Structures are given as structure tokens and as C-alpha cells.
Amino acid sequence: MNVLAGSIMILAMPCALAHAAPSAKPSGATPAAEAPAAPCEACHGAHGEGMAAAHVPRIAGQSADYLKKQLDNYADGTRDSPVMTNFAKALSDKQRIKYAMLYSSMPMPQSPQPKSLSAVQFARGHQLAFQGDERVRVQACNSCHGPDGVGVLHAAPYLAGQSADYIASALKSFQQGTRKNDAGELMRSVAKQLNDADVIAVSGYFAQVNLSTK
């Protein structure tokens, strides 16, 4: 299952990322150097750690290509968000590259989100992540998002350690068709096959993945 490719994360939203999740430069990019990050910090945090309670995703360590694409999509209206659209539209293409590279160069947060699933829910989330479910025509999330959702460079964002609320909201937006920036409608086709219990299970599963043990 292609959960959140930027698709999220939720996104949006996968060469496979190693467990350290290396980032990549967008085409034509130059080093980010000391790019000012104040506008992003207000919501995504000084270290790109996000704000789980506000459904704001972690962006530290996410690939620069993915982050640049999301900024472009917000700016051109392909992906909708009142806050992000206004922010992205005010940035030049060079500035979008700069911010994308800045956050992609930051270490990916290693700590998992708080546990919120029962044993049964966790098992279902693990199944969807590793095996998918042929009965409902859903492929394994890891087939696109990499082992345990660590992401796949140039293809899909990492899911590991993102907040369950953010992943769930991203899946819901794909289900409802309010997010449409997934290549080939892959995320929309997968998300529509999930019921509410599955969304909770798989979102909670990836939120609890601890990359520091990988």
C-alpha cells in the first residue's frame, strides 16, 4: 500500500533510503548553506520535528525532491492548504529549493510517537505495512515506502515516526479526493480500499516505528 506518498506524507506521498534515510537534491539545486528557516519553524519546529497535536508532519530528513514537490504543489494549487498555499506562493523557485534542501539535510527524528494501539490494532497495522491485504486489494505499504516506512528516494516519503494523526489525516484526504498530488492516483486508489479501523491501525503502526533500533 502506497501510504502517504506525497505523496501525506499525508502527504505525502519512495533508490531505497537506507535506514538513515539519506536525502537528495532537487534537479538544479545548489547547497542550502545557512538558509533562513524562521517561516517553517513556526509550525514544523526548529529541527523539522513537526507538531503531532496540530497534524503538522516531521520534515527533517525527508528527501529534498519530495519537499520541493510539495511546495510546488501548494503554490500551483495541486495540493490544498490555506496555510501552506499562502506560504509557498510567496516563495521563489530558488527559495523553495533552499528550504527543501535545508530540511532534507537535517537528521531524521529518531524517537517514535506515543503508543496508541491495542495489540490487535498493532498486528493489523503491521500486516498492512508488510503484507498488505489481498482481500481488499491493498498492497503492502513497504513495497513503495521502503522497509518499515523509511522512505524511498525520488519515489515516496518516509512514514516511520510521523504522528498517527498526520498519517490518518493524509489517508482521509486521499480517500475523500481532497488531496490529488499523488502520481497516477496511486494513493487515492489504495486509501479508498481502507476502512476507518485500517486507517487507525496502519497510521498508529508507522507512528510507533523507532528508527534508532533499525
Number of C-alpha atoms within 10 A of each C-alpha: 26 30 39 34 31 28 29 30 28 29 30 28 29 27 10 18 24 15 16 14 22 21 26 20 21 19 9 7 16 12 12 18 9 9 14 13 17 11 12 18 14 11 17 22 19 15 18 25 24 24 17 16 11 12 19 20 28 27 28 26 27 32 30 30 23 30 26 22 19 27 24 21 19 22 21 13 15 17 21 16 13 8 9 17 20 12 15 21 17 12 15 12 13 12 16 22 26 25 23 31 29 21 28 26 20 17 18 25 20 16 16 17 19 12 13 15 17 11 9 10 18 21 15 20 25 20 17 25 28 19 16 21 17 10 7 12 13 19 19 21 28 24 20 24 29 29 20 23 31 29 31 26 24 18 20 32 36 36 36 30 29 33 29 29 21 28 31 24 20 30 31 21 19 29 20 13 15 14 25 23 27 23 13 9 14 19 30 26 18 20 24 16 16 21 11 9 12 17 24 22 26 26 30 28 31 27 25 21 22 16 19 12 8 12
